[in-house]
Amino acid sequence: MPLPEFHDVFRIILGWNGDLGYIIRVHGQEFNSFRRKTRSKALHEFKLHRQEKFLYVCDTLHMWEWDVRVLDIQEGVEGDHAPVCVGGRGAAPPEFCGGPTGYRLMLKRQREGAAMSDPVRLEAGVQMLAEACPGQAARTWDLLRTVLDEGFQSIDRRLHELGPLQPDRFSLKEANARLSELAQRWRLWP
């Protein structure tokens, strides 16, 4: 499987549609979607062994990193190039949620609710910072208050749009249905 197809398969398993590029680090080398030479590489060329792993970065803007481990190597069926997901654990983070930090903040906000942005606690934090940095202009702390307020509004908006996050949920059936659709598109390509 060529690296761009691996990237497509991985994104489809996650349920992501956008493509902000990839980086693969294997055997001390880095390959990415931005170099023409990389686009011709295929996974089998790395001659990976069982239990060997490589780093895969999906979405180079938000830098989602996965350690991909080879669990087993099996001969495929001649002529059948359809990808299949054989297992998984946990839900994929929502696409464009702000990367790992944004996802953690969304999960925390979902768990703690309004207590996470208690105005009294936030103001106490800003005041503590202001006292620790007396040389900073007052507008610095006003800007911080604005950024915190807009940040919580953004998190709340994304949570509302996405519905409740279910980080422990994984559906093998749904992942393979998406892969089946991808395989159908591949067959239709000239």
C-alpha positions in Angstrom: 0.0 0.0 0.0 1.5 3.4 -1.0 1.9 5.9 1.8 -0.9 8.2 0.5 -3.3 5.3 0.5 -2.3 4.3 4.0 -3.0 7.9 5.1 -6.4 7.8 3.4 -7.2 4.5 5.1 -6.2 5.8 8.5 -8.2 9.0 8.1 -11.3 6.9 7.0 -11.0 4.7 10.1 -10.9 7.8 12.3 -14.0 9.1 10.4 -12.1 12.2 9.2 -12.7 13.7 5.8 -10.2 16.6 5.6 -6.6 16.1 4.6 -3.9 18.3 6.2 -1.1 16.0 5.3 0.9 13.3 7.0 4.4 12.5 8.3 5.8 9.0 8.8 9.0 8.3 10.7 10.3 4.9 10.2 13.8 3.4 10.5 15.3 6.8 11.3 13.9 8.4 8.2 11.0 10.8 7.7 8.5 10.7 4.8 5.7 13.2 4.3 2.9 14.1 2.0 4.7 17.3 0.9 7.7 15.6 -0.9 7.1 14.2 -4.4 9.6 11.4 -3.7 7.6 10.2 -0.7 4.4 9.8 -2.7 5.9 6.8 -4.5 6.9 4.9 -1.3 4.9 1.9 -0.3 4.6 0.3 3.2 6.1 -3.0 2.1 9.3 -1.2 1.1 10.1 -0.6 4.8 10.2 -4.4 5.4 8.6 -4.0 8.8 8.6 -7.0 11.1 6.1 -8.2 13.7 6.0 -5.9 16.8 7.9 -3.2 15.0 6.4 0.2 15.1 6.6 3.6 13.3 5.4 7.1 14.1 2.5 8.4 12.0 1.4 12.0 12.2 -2.0 12.6 10.7 -3.0 16.2 10.2 0.2 18.2 10.2 -1.5 21.3 11.4 -2.7 19.8 14.7 0.0 17.1 14.9 -2.0 14.1 15.9 0.6 11.4 16.6 0.1 7.6 16.6 2.6 4.8 17.2 1.6 2.2 14.6 2.6 -1.3 15.5 2.7 -4.2 13.1 0.8 -7.0 14.9 0.9 -9.6 12.2 1.8 -10.0 8.6 -0.4 -12.1 6.4 -0.5 -12.8 2.7 -3.4 -11.1 1.0 -5.8 -12.5 -1.5 -4.7 -12.0 -5.1 -6.6 -9.1 -6.6 -8.2 -8.0 -3.3 -6.8 -4.7 -2.2 -9.7 -3.6 0.0 -8.5 -2.4 3.4 -10.1 -3.9 6.5 -10.0 -2.8 10.1 -9.5 -5.8 12.4 -9.9 -4.1 15.8 -9.7 -0.9 17.7 -10.1 0.7 21.1 -11.6 4.1 22.0 -13.2 6.7 19.8 -11.3 8.9 17.4 -11.1 12.5 18.5 -13.3 14.8 16.4 -11.7 16.2 13.3 -10.6 19.9 13.7 -11.1 19.9 17.4 -7.9 21.8 18.1 -5.5 18.9 18.2 -4.6 17.0 21.4 -4.8 20.0 23.6 -8.2 21.1 22.2 -9.5 17.6 22.6 -8.4 17.3 26.2 -10.0 20.7 27.0 -13.3 19.6 25.3 -13.3 16.4 27.4 -12.5 18.3 30.6 -15.3 20.9 29.8 -17.7 18.1 29.2 -16.8 16.5 32.5 -16.6 19.6 34.7 -19.1 21.9 32.9 -19.3 25.5 34.1 -17.1 24.9 37.1 -14.2 24.9 34.7 -14.8 28.5 33.8 -16.0 29.8 37.2 -15.6 33.6 36.9 -14.4 33.9 40.5 -11.6 31.3 40.0 -10.6 32.7 36.7 -10.3 36.3 38.1 -8.3 35.0 41.1 -5.9 33.3 38.6 -5.6 36.5 36.5 -5.0 38.6 39.7 -2.3 36.1 40.9 -0.5 36.4 37.5 -0.8 40.2 37.6 0.8 40.3 41.1 3.6 38.0 40.0 4.3 40.2 36.9 3.8 43.8 38.2 5.5 45.3 35.2 2.9 44.1 32.7 0.4 46.7 31.5 -3.2 46.4 32.6 -4.3 45.7 29.0 -2.3 42.5 29.1 -4.7 41.1 31.8 -7.8 42.4 30.0 -6.6 40.6 26.9 -6.1 37.4 28.9 -9.6 37.7 30.3 -11.0 38.1 26.7 -9.0 35.2 25.4 -10.2 32.9 28.2 -13.8 33.9 27.7 -13.6 33.4 23.9 -11.8 30.1 24.4 -14.5 28.7 26.6 -17.2 29.9 24.2 -15.4 28.1 21.4 -15.2 24.9 23.4 -18.9 25.1 24.3 -19.8 25.8 20.6 -17.8 22.8 19.4 -19.3 20.5 22.1 -22.8 21.7 21.1 -22.1 21.0 17.4 -20.5 17.6 18.0 -22.9 16.4 20.7 -21.5 14.5 23.7 -18.0 13.1 23.2 -17.8 9.3 23.8 -14.0 8.7 24.2 -14.4 5.0 25.0 -16.7 4.2 22.1 -15.3 2.3 19.0 -17.4 0.6 16.4 -15.6 -1.9 14.2 -18.7 -2.2 12.0 -18.7 1.6 11.4 -15.0 1.7 10.6 -15.3 -1.1 8.1 -18.4 0.4 6.5 -16.3 3.6 5.9 -13.4 1.5 4.5 -15.8 -0.3 2.2 -17.0 3.0 0.8 -13.4 4.1 0.3 -12.6 0.8 -1.6 -15.6 1.4 -3.8 -14.3 4.9 -4.7 -10.9 3.4 -5.4 -12.5 0.9 -7.8 -14.2 3.8 -9.7 -11.0 5.8 -10.2 -9.6 5.5 -13.7 
